[in-house]
Amino acid sequence: MFFLLEKAVLGMASLRLLSGFIEIFAAFLMIRFNDVEKALIVNSSLAFIGPLVLLLTTTIGLFGIADQLSLKKFFWIFLGVGCIIYGVKGN
């Protein structure tokens, strides 16, 4: 029996796995440097990756269900993602 994954689901999961590996690698770097200032630099660099992965996975997911959504629903989804990005961005 074959189990086929949708391309959109596979792409979204792959991006999340990559993001997780980057997070784990960053934790190892923090331990390796053993310095608070360097750990803060590594941690703040992760603040860029998180929203980027969110946007990319959301975009892939939306392309995967684009034929099932109305234009009104697309508007609300992008408005919600925009609010999330606005809320997490620095001053």
PyMOL commands that set and color helices and strands:
alter all, ss='L'
color gray80, all
select helices_A, chain A and resi 7-33+36-64+66-68+71-88
alter helices_A, ss='H'
color red, helices_A
deselect
rebuild
show_as cartoon
